[in-house]
Amino acid sequence: MTAGLRQRSTVVGVAPLRTSAGAYNTLKIRTETTAAGKLSVQTTYFVPTVGVVRYETADGSVIDLVK
């Protein structure tokens, strides 16, 4: 039997955010991924006119838009 992959994303609010590319009012999106019975949580900060400006991985790594 193969374990399935399940993913659920929810907009949890609006968050001000500053990166080296600028200051933004972002939509904060929490994504929960379950695979093989293990849960992983990622957070994405999204600006409709720009796209993703920050991505926080489950292990705490942060990836920011720089330009």
C-alpha positions as CSV (number, residue, x, y, z in Angstrom):
1,M,0.0,0.0,0.0
2,T,1.3,3.4,-1.0
3,A,0.8,6.4,1.4
4,G,-0.8,9.4,-0.2
5,L,0.3,13.0,-0.4
6,R,-2.0,15.6,1.0
7,Q,-1.5,19.3,0.9
8,R,-3.6,22.1,2.3
9,S,-3.0,25.9,2.0
10,T,-4.7,28.6,3.9
11,V,-4.4,32.3,3.9
12,V,-3.9,33.1,7.6
13,G,-3.7,36.9,7.3
14,V,-2.0,40.0,6.0
15,A,1.6,40.7,7.2
16,P,3.9,43.6,6.6
17,L,7.3,42.4,5.4
18,R,10.6,44.0,4.4
19,T,13.2,42.2,2.2
20,S,16.2,43.6,0.4
21,A,13.9,44.0,-2.6
22,G,11.6,46.4,-0.7
23,A,8.7,46.6,1.8
24,Y,5.4,44.8,1.1
25,N,2.0,44.1,2.6
26,T,1.8,40.4,2.0
27,L,-0.7,37.6,2.2
28,K,0.7,35.1,4.6
29,I,-0.1,31.6,3.4
30,R,0.4,28.5,5.6
31,T,0.8,25.2,3.7
32,E,0.6,21.8,5.5
33,T,1.9,18.8,3.6
34,T,1.4,15.3,4.8
35,A,3.3,12.5,3.2
36,A,3.9,9.0,4.6
37,G,2.2,10.1,7.8
38,K,4.6,13.0,8.5
39,L,3.5,16.6,8.6
40,S,5.5,19.5,7.2
41,V,4.5,23.1,7.4
42,Q,5.8,25.9,5.1
43,T,4.9,29.6,5.1
44,T,4.7,31.7,1.9
45,Y,4.4,35.5,1.7
46,F,2.7,36.5,-1.5
47,V,2.0,39.9,-3.1
48,P,-0.6,39.8,-5.9
49,T,1.3,42.3,-8.2
50,V,4.8,40.8,-7.5
51,G,4.5,37.1,-6.6
52,V,6.2,35.3,-3.8
53,V,8.5,37.6,-1.8
54,R,9.4,35.1,1.0
55,Y,9.3,31.4,1.5
56,E,9.9,29.8,4.9
57,T,10.6,26.1,4.8
58,A,9.7,23.5,7.4
59,D,13.3,23.4,8.7
60,G,13.3,27.1,9.3
61,S,15.2,28.2,6.2
62,V,14.1,31.5,4.7
63,I,14.3,32.4,1.0
64,D,13.7,36.1,0.2
65,L,13.1,37.9,-3.1
66,V,16.2,40.0,-3.6
67,K,15.3,42.1,-6.8
